[in-house]
């Protein structure tokens, strides 16, 4: 370790959706390495300390051969413009500024844009549209919530600071005793490492979340539920009645839910049932529901795609206007059904975690990849860009899981360009190519101005 | 002689062909029909680039070839007949208000979403969301009849308001979810969570199924209207045992978290 240490105060960790912005980073400027990350959780420490720069790695490659960034941008633009059903996917581990460029590219090339939301909290996005959302910031939860329910998640291992920074132990304005003033409930099919934190642990049978949520809704509305529910769900009527009373009588309740709810049988109806339960409870007290999001800026991806297209994910532009249809325009479906004929993958690795059929099709089409490291997807890429890491090397904006935007403070510079710069280059080039194509077809207006191209 | 459309070039990417519809072809010559616009992914092309067109344009259309990648056939149709000689892609018969679509093979997802009237018959299976509303819509099918002789997947009749859906085989989960009114008849087995969130309407099953805790058993009876329906289905080519036609049904009322005015009727004998 050199003596040239730089301190970056109030830096932001972009590992998970908590986006903790109270990091104190000790950066070895010569070695280009973060040697200490004060306030970080175990995941955040690994995120910062294991970040290294591979100086000798090529910044851009075409079919595995090193090329200039300009040549790679030209090839990427040509690939995307020539496709009939190009897809854009990923986006949850990059800045909002880069996400904006990705939406613009997809709009120009009349492609299909989707984010990793579709394989995690996509069902929640559907439920928001169908049911609505009673929501709040994590600051409100910290200062007001006296009943905290976690459903289908294990924050002790997936979001270690969620308990300590936002929802369980912190002392708030109206919760002076911290954990002592709160009741914590965990609903999960397994007794995870989060269970010891909970005052009440409820363990339903796998795949019975919907039935339990539906029964809770009925109990909240004063309807009768048969004691047979224990046989069906593994949870007794007495436990449900007790939880109902606690929910109705708290001052501020919050339901946090994870993929144990959204990605099990019932999916968007599970999320919808939970959101509807929170809405029902507002007849008695103040109750909110929040999804616990995974990737650092997956919430930003939802926000950016929503305010640019009107829909959060699974959006298609092939007719020149945005259309939303999860199941048809989500990436697993466009790949598994063999529809996509080119792919722009940004900060994601579907080649390692998608279903086999989707991966097989992905490998059969030209792929343009932007990633900070080599991945299974980038190994098969036609055009691959190596980019800098957001939050560590790159500034920009990300959204915390409660839709609060946070500005990044980078620790040190990277020799590689950031996603926004590459995507801006591709966006400009595809715009020129599309205008030229329209001009060649006798277009008027803006296309005519671009005629010399 | 009907108008024959034969697929001569298989689309590489999805082909959106809502122009295959009697309403859009009304009064057009064969040349005009050949020039109708289809979308091959993001490219605007002509119908003739994919289909060979022949016969008389009299409102009777027969479509042949591998059509699993062809979407929106018969969307918004209001009269005439479309016969699909094989399988068909998503959104067939979307928002149709009249006429008939006969699918001799299988139908994909979103068969007749937000249908207003007319008839669809599927000799094979259908996918998810038959007669449903689109995402974000609070109202699905509002009229007409859908007859499926095979199986269907999840969310059949999602938020349907009126009309009839008949499934000869099995149905997936959430049959009749958020249903507002109308009738769904499933001859085979149903998945779980039938009628979740339903306000009114009838879901009839000729086999036992699991019932949500928010439904309550009202009675065991032999309603005349079910006999009428089952006789109608016999005429439509469904195979139904006469003892079922005259049998008893359990009437489950629900969904209690909504109006509690819907019913799930399960064959009880």
Interface residues (C-beta under 8 A of the other chain):
Chain A: X83 X84 X85 X86 X109 X110 X111 X126 X129 X130 X210 X211 X214 X215 X217 X218 X221 X223 X224 X225 X226 X228 X229 X232 X265 X266 X269 X276 X317 X318 X319 X324 X325 X326 X327 X328 X339 X340 X341
Chain B: X12 X13 X14 X16 X39 X40 X41 X42 X43 X69 X90 X109 X110 X128 X129 X134 X135 X136 X173 X174 X177 X192 X193 X196 X210 X212 X213 X214 X216 X256 X257
